[in-house]
């Protein structure tokens, strides 16, 4: 019973059916009918004109967004445990041709306006210092915490006040929206977000993520960089088909709600073991090595996360029997 990562979850049947339906001759790259629909579908979803590009990975979405905002001599404020800083093998620096990540510390991988303001004020405006050009936040964060629309809006004001672009890594954006229950626009463009990496692979997709630009002036350079980086797939209709299938009938939200509900069930059993509140589909539990071994002996797989801590992730398709069994096993720990 695997609780390692939602990256390993099954692909939604609707996605597979959509890819089969797309299996016919059409224009190559992003000129096909399905790719051409993305701008309109995302504009309707967010309630504002926007431009959307498919890419194959979340790393590519994050890094292409930052490369469109940040010159090689610039910098990006982010959390020290942000995926772009801790888990992308230098890809942001590679895609931007050398821009510097400028990591900040904050509980639960969240940033506050005070942190960003203090960091910006500490940088002299002279040729000897890297000047920040963007702020990147993750929603839901790497510890499963959710930024509210108000929290993002205050960060958006700080970013604008310092001339910074605002990027949101939304690898689990669907899980955040499922928790917030707000309009997707409230926590993105209305709050000052310029570009969103909208995750689909963790939420029932196969090999497609969406890079959504609310500042549409950034999209042309992003298209060029997508090609230069090797992410302009010849048969892009299969990427577009995946995204459209999950957006149709709000499957993206239904899947996220299912994953979040599974995490909530386990959280109720974990109680005081929880390291952070469970606001999406990730749980961080205090577990001794012996307790972790007991759970693994019961058939549960998960990541160790530092000393006496574990990370568990529920997926959109996690069987209820597995969730209930894990909750019971956690309750039974001494």
N, C-alpha and C positions, 0 to 999 in steps of 0.2 A: 504494500500500500504506500504509494509514493506521494510525499508531501515536499519534494525537493523544490520544484519550480513550476509555475504555470507555463514556462517555455516548452515543457515536455508534454503538455496536454494534447488531447486529440484535436483534430481539425473538425470544425462544424460541418455536418452533412450539407448544410445549405451552401457552404463555401465550395465543397467538392462538386456539388450539382451546378453551381454557377460557372466553375471552371470548365466543366464538360460542355455546358451550353455555349461557352466562348470558343470552343474548339472548332473554329472554321476560319477561313481566310479573311483577313481584315488588314487595314493599314498597319505597317510596322511601327515600332517604338511607342510613342504616345499619341499617335494620330488616329487610333482606332475609336470606334463609337463609344466604347465603355470608358476609356480614359478621358474622352472629351466631355463626358457627363460629370466628372468629379467636381469641377469648379461649381457647377450649379447645385449639385446635391449638398456639398459642404456649405455653400452660401445659404441654402435653405435651412440646414441644420443649425447653423450658428446665427442666423438672422442678420447677416451682413455680407456684402460682397467679399469673397476671399478666393485665393488660388490654391489648388491642392495638387501635389505631386506624389506619385507612388514611388517608394523605394523598397528595397528588399529587407532592410534591417533597421532596428531602432538606432544603432550607432550611426548609420548613414543619415538618418533623418536628423538626429541631433547635430551632427557635424556639418551637414550642408546648411542647416539653419544658421549656425554660428558663423560659418564661412561667408554667408551672405551679409552678415552684420559687422564682422570684425576684420580689420586689415591685418596683415602679417605682423605688424609692429604693435598691435593692440593687445588688450587683455580681456578676460571674461571672469567676472565674479561668480562663484558657485560654492556650494557646500563642499567641505573636504571629503565627504562620503558620497557625493553625487556620482552617478554612474559615469558621467563624462570625465571625472577626475580619477575614480578608483577602478573602473572596469572597462575602459575602452582603449587600453594599450597605446595611449598617445594619439589616438585617431583625431581628436579635436585639433591638436597641434599640426598633425599631418594635413588635414583638410583645409585648415586656415593658412597653411604654409608658414607656421611658426608662431602664431598668437599664443600668449601665455595664459594658462589657467591660474586664477588667483583665489585659492580655496579659503573659505571662512568656516568657523566652527559654530555649531548650534545644536541644541538638543533635538533628537529625533530626526536629524538631517533637514531641519527647517531653518530658514533664514528669516531674520526680522529686519524691518527698516532701519533700526538703530545699528545693527551690525553692518549693513551695507553703507550707511551714511558715515559711520566711523572709519570704515576701511577706505572709502573714497577720500575723506578728508586727510587721511594719513599719507596720501600719495601726492608729492609735490608736482606741480604742473611745469615740469621742465624736461629737457631732452634726455636726462639721465634715468628717468623712471618710465616704466611701461604704463601707459594710460589705459584705463578700462574703457571698453566700448560696448559691453553687453553684460547683462545679468541673466543667469540661467537658474531656474528653480524646477523642482520635480514634484509633480502632483499625480498620484500619491507619492510621498517621499520614499526613499530607500528603506525607511523603517515603518512604512505603511501609514504614515500620518497624512492628513488631508488639509490642504490650504483652502480656506473659505474664500468666497468672493471678496469679502472685505479685506482679508489678509493680502490677497493678490493685488487688490486695488491700491492699498497703501504702498506696497512694493513697486507697483507701476508708477505711482506718483514720484517715488524716490528715483526710480530709473529715469523717468523723463526729466526730472530736475537736474540730473547729472549728465544728461545727454546719452543715456545708455539704452540700447535695444533690450527688450525683455523676451526671453525664450522660455518656453515651458516644455520640459521633458514629460510627456504624457504616456510613458510606456504602459502605465495603469490608469490612464485618464478615465476610461470607462468605469473603473472601480471607484474613482473619486466622485464622479457624477452620480453614480448609484447611491453613494453615501450622502452626498450633499442634497440630492433631489432638486437641484436648481437647473435653470436653463444653461446649456453649454456656453452660451455667450457671456453669461454673468461672471464666469470665472476665467474668461479668456480675453477677448477683445474689449469688452466693456470695462475690464479691469486693467487694461493697458498692455496686454500680451500682444507682441508683434508676430510671433511664429510659434506654432505648436507641433511637437512630434506626437502624433496621435497613434497610439499603439493598437495593433490588431492581432499580432501573432500570439501574444499571451492570452488572448480573449476569443480564441476560436479560429484565427487565421492560420494560413500555411506559410506564406513567404511574402507578405505585403504589409507595409506600414504606410501611413500617410503623413506627409509634411505639409502643414496647412499654414499659409501666409495670410495674416490679416493686414499686414502692410504689403500690398500687392506690388509695390515698386521693387521689392526684393526678389520677386519670383524669376525674372529673366536671368539674373546672374546665377541663381540657384540651378536653373535648368542647364546652364553651361557647365557649372561645376559638377552637376550630377553626371553629365556625359563624360567629363574629364576624369571623374573618379571611378568610372566603370559601372555606374548604377543605372544607365539608360538601357533597360532590357529590350531586346529586339521584339519580344512578344509581350508587350506591356499590358495587353488586354487581360492577361491572366492575373496580374496584380490588381488591376482595376476591378475585375470581377469579384475577387475576394472581398475587397473593401465595400463594394456596393451590396454584396450579399449580406454582410454583417450590419450595414446601416439600414437595410430594408426591414420593415416590421420591427424596428428597434431591437434586433437580435443582439447588438453590441451591449445594450443596457440589460437585457434579460440575462445574458451570459455573465455579466459583471455582478448582477444581483445574486445569481446563484453562487458564484465564488465567494462573495462577501458573506452570504448567509452561512455558508459552510464554516468560514473563519469565525463568525459570531458564535456558532455552536461550540466550537473548540474553545474559544475565549471564555465562555461561561464556565466551562469545566476547569480551565487553567487558573482562574481567580488571581491570587496574589503572585503566581508565577510569572505573570505578564510583565515584561520589561517596559512596554509602551502600550497605550490604548490601541485597540484594534479598530481601525477606521476604514480598512479596505480588505484585502485578502491575504495579508502577511501577518504572521504572529511571531513574536520574539519572546521565548520562554526561558526562565531560569531553570536549568536542569543540571544536576551533577552528572559526572561521567557515568556513575552507576545507574542513575535514573535514565539517562539516554540509552545506555546499554539494555536496560529492561524494556524500553519501548521498541528498540530495534529487534530484540528477541521476540517481541510480539508481532513482528512483521511490518513495522512502520519505518520508512526511510525519510530522512530530513538532513539538513545541513547543521553541523556544529558551527557556532557563531562566536568564536572567542571562548574564553574559559568559562565553563559552567553556564553556557547559554546556547540556545538552538534557534534556528529559523525554520518555520514551517509555512508553506504556501498552499492555499487551496485553489483549485482550478474550476473553470466553468462547468466541467463535466465530471467532477469528483463524485463518485457514488455515495449516496447518503449512508449506506452501510459502513463504508470506510470512515466517514466523518464521525458517525456515532461510535464506532469501535475505538477510534483514537480518543475521543472525548472520555469514554469510559476508562480507557487505559490510563489517561492522565489523572482522572479522579482517583484511581486505585493506587497511585504512587504514594508512598509513605510521606 
